Amino acid sequence: MTVVDEPSASVPEPLTLAQLAELAGVSKATVSKVVNGRSAVAPETRALIEGLIREHGFRRQRRRSSPAAVLELLFHELAGDYPTEIARGVGQVAREHHMAVAISELQGNHVPGADWLEDVLGRRPAGVIAVFSSMTDVQRERLATHRIPLVLLDPTGDPGHRVPSVGAGNWNGGLTATRHLLELGHRRIAIITGPSHALSSRARLDGYRAALDTAGVPVDPDLICQGDYQIEDGLTHTHRLLRLPDPPTAVFASNDGQAIGVYHAAHQLGLRIPEDLSVVGFDDMPPVRWAIPPLTTIHQPLTEMAGAAAAMLVTLARGEPLPHHRKEFATTLVVRESTAPPKP
């Protein structure tokens, strides 16, 4: 698959604005609105014009500016250290190519709305990196029509081969975190998951289940808590878990923020980490090494992942093919002081 559509081989040259208008039976102004990402065009007319552009290509006037030397970085939410690490990786690659980075936020949503798309089409960046987000088929098609390549970073769903993407070994991370606790002797191991719609969350949960199954430890549904990658998840669920008749001796939190919530709940209940409760996080954000005690966690190389996504986008913006449409980075266990054998 290629994000940048090539003109049909049967058409010697891309069509001009006037030629597209004639074929579509509309004014040049209407075609110009579609080409430049403006609104106020009927959906049927827009679909017709974009179909003609995909089929024949579009020859811009010489006075038309090139795409801006900007990488558009789209987050579902700007909160915590996660976006900082990603912005750092994208920024490093952008500077190497004398480009800037524009950051936008979906205010907690995982699919952009119409306003965001119209704004991006008007700005005409060199490309878009969507972080922990997804796009509809129509949105992807409109970006492709306007020669704006798209790369998904830590996608919420399975992108397949439709869109280039970068991710991490989430299943192996869940397996490794749980196996570490099993090797210490824990058998009552709880997990606080991320949102059910997120690919990373499901993979980490599957890795947890696989580790327990391999060790011959039954999966207890009471020890599986649905979260949303928020600190409050760790706080709320840990209070519930520790009120169980047979409470867990260890908690695997699906991100470091949740792990900090577990720490707070343990403190409120007068429990010591790791003497009374072992805790493993996921991500290895810089602050967790300064937690008390320092957090054992799964390292996810977010800066390197972001750099790889930016490099893929630069390649696509140049009209060059990608050697691979999917890059997956390994996750590794970082053992610190928040895990220990359970009390005898």
N, C-alpha and C positions, 0 to 999 in steps of 0.2 A: 504494500500500500504506500502511496505517496500523498503527502498533505497538499502539495502544490499541484493543481491540475494543469495538464498540458493541453494545448489546443488540439482539436480533432485533426487527424492526419489528412482528412479529405478537404480541409480548408487551408488554402495557401497562406493566408495572413489573418491575424485576429481582426475583428470588426471594429470600426470606429463607433463613436457615440451616435452619429447620425445613422449609420447602417443598422445598429441595434434598434434604434427608435423606429426605423422603417419596418424592420422585420416584426417588431412587437406591435406595431400600429399605435404607438404612443408618441408623445413629444420627447425631444431631446432632454428637456428639463426633468421629465419623469425618470428617464434612464439615468441621468446625472444624480438624482436623489438616491437611487438604488446603489449605484457605483460608489457613492461617497458615504453610504451608511445613514442617509437621512430618513426620517420618518415621514408620515403623511403620504404614504403610497399604499393603495389597497393591497391586501395580502395576495390576491390572485394575480394582480399585475406584477407585484414584486417577484412572485414565484416564476412567472413567465419570463421576466427579464433575466433573473438569475439562471434559469435553465438555458437561455440562449447564450449567456456568458460562459457557462460551463461547456456548452457544445462547441462554440466558435472561438472563444477567447475574446479579449477586449484590448484594443490598442489605445493606450492613453495618449492624450495630447502631450507634446513635449514640455509644455509649460506646467504639466501636472507634476507635483513634487513626488519624490521617492518616499517609500515608507520611512517613518521616523526611526532614527538609530536608538530605539528604546525597546527594552524587553518588558512586557506587561506581566507583573507578578500578581496573581489573584489568590487571595486567601478567603476561606470561609469565615475566619474570625482572627482578629489580631489580639491575641492574649497569650501570656506566658512566654517561655523561652523558645518554643517551637518555631514561630515565624522569624525570630531573630537569627537562629541558626541557618534557616533556609535563605533568608535575605543575604546573609553573609556569603554563602556559597554562590548564589546567583550574581551578587555584586562583584565577586572576584573574577568571574568569567566575563562579565560585561565590561569591566575596566580593561581587560586584556584586548578587547575588540573595540575599545573607544565608544562604548555604548552606555546609555543611562538605564536605570531601572525605575519603572513606575509601579507603585503598589496600590492595589484596591482591595476592598473588603466586602464580603457579602452579608455581614452582620449576623453570622450564625447560620445562614442558609448554605446548602451544599450545591445548589444549582443556580446560576446567575439569572437575573430577570431580564426583561426586554430592555430596560433603561441602560443597564450595564453594556449589553451587546451593542446598542446603538452608539453609545459613547465610544466604545473601542473601535467600531468601524469608522467613526469620525476621526479618531486620533491616528489610526493606521500605524500601529506599532509594528516592529519587525516580526513580532510573534508574541504568543501568550503562553505562560506557564500557569496552569490551574493546580493549586495545591489542596489536597484533601477535598476535592470537589469533583463534580462531573458536569457534563453538558448534554443537552438533548441532541438528537440527530439533526434537527433543524438548525440549532445553534452551530454545531460543528460544520454543517454544510455551508452556512452563511460565511463563516470565517474562511473556509476553503475557497469559496467563490471570490472572496476579496483578497485572496493571496496572503492571508494571515495564518501562518502555521501555528499549531497547537501541540503542546506537550503536557501530559498529566504527570504530576508528582505526588506520590503516595495517594493514588486514586481511591475513591470510596468504593467503587465497584470494579468488576473485571473489564478492563478496556479491550481485551482481546487483541486483534491486530488492526483495529480500526484507527487507533490513535497511538502515537509513540508515548511510552510511559516509563517512569522510573519508580522503583519500589525497593523494599527491603525483605529479608528473610523472616517474615513475621511468624510463620509456622515453626520454623526452627528456633526462633527466639522463645516462643511459648514452651516448646519442648525442653529447651536448655534450662530455662528458669525453673520449671517444675522438677526436672531431673536433679538439679542442684539441691533443691529442698529434700527430695527423696533420698539422695545420697547422704544427707546429714541425719537422716532417720525420721523425718516427718512423714506422717501418714494422713493426718487431718490438714489438708492444704486447701485453702479457699482461693478463689480467683474473683477479682473485680474486673469485669470486661469493659470494653468500649461499646459504642452504639452498635446495635445489631445490623444496621445497614452498611457498616464499614467493613470493607474487605480485610483490613489489618486486624480489626477486632475479632472477626470470625476465625481468621487464621491463628491468632494467638490462643484463642479458646481451643481450637482443634489440636494445637500443639500440646496444650495442658492435658487434654483428654488422652492424647496418644501416650504421653509420658506415664500417666497413671495406669493406663491399660497395660503398657509394657511391663510395669512393675507389679502388676497383679493387684493394684489398689482400686477398689470400686469407686466410681464417680458418684459423689453424693450431691444431688440437686440442691440441697440446702446450702452448700458451700459455693455455689455459682451465683454471683450477684451481677445484675445488669447495670452498667454504668454508662457514662457519656464523656469519658476522658477528663473529668472535672475533679478538683480537690475535694469538693463536697461528697463525691461518690465514696472516697476512702473513709471520710469521717462518718457518714451515715451508715454505710454497710458494715463497717467494723464494729460499731455499737451493736448492730443486730447480730452479727456473727458471734460476738463474744457473749451474747445472752443465750446462745443455744445450749441445750443440755450437754452436748459433747462439742465444745467449741474448737475451732481450728488452732493449731500450734504455729501455723505459718500462713501468710497471705501473699499471693502473687498479684500485684497491681499492674494493670495493663498499660499504665504510663506513670512517669515519675510524679506527676501532680497528684494522682490518686494515692501513691505511696506516702506522700506528705500528709494527706488526709488520714491515712492509717496511723501515722506517727502521732498526730494530734489526738485521735480517738484513744490510742493506747495511753497517752499522757493523762487524758481526762479520767481514764479508768484506773490509773495507778499501776499500769503495767510497764515493764521495762523491755526495751528492744536491744538485743535479741534474746535476753534471758527468758522472758515470758512469751515473746511473740517474734518470730522471724518475718522479715519483710523483703520482698524483691520487687523492684520497679522495672520500667521499660523506657528507653530512650537515652539515658545517661546524659541528661542536661548538665551543664557546668555547675550549677549551684548544689546539686545533690551530694557532691563530694564533701561539702561543708555542712551537711546535715549532721545532727547529733543523735545516733552515731552515723557516720558516712554510709550512704545507701548502696547496697548490692543491687545491681541493675543490669539490664540488657542494653548494650551499646548499639544504637542505630546511627550510622554515619550520615546525619542529616545534611551537614555542610557539603560533604562529597556527593551525596545524592542530588542536592540542588545544583551543584556545579555541573554534574553530568547532564541534568535536564537542560540547563542553560546552553551547554555545548551542543546538544542535539538541536536546540532551537536555532542557534546561530547557523548550523549546517543547513537546516531546512530553509532558513531565510535567504541563504545564498543560492537556493535552488538545487542543492546537491542531495543525493540520496543518502539515507542512513544505512550503515552496515547492519544494525540491529534495531528493531522497533521497541524492544523491551530490555531494560537493564535492571538487574536485581542485585542489591548489595547485601553482603553477609552481615548478620548480627552476631555479637559475641557477648559472653558473660563477663562482667566486671565484678569480682568478689571484693566487697569491702567489709564493714563491721556490723551490718544489720541482719546477718544470718548466722545461726549457730545450731547445734543439735538441740532437740527438744529436751525439756526436763525429764529425768528418769521417772 
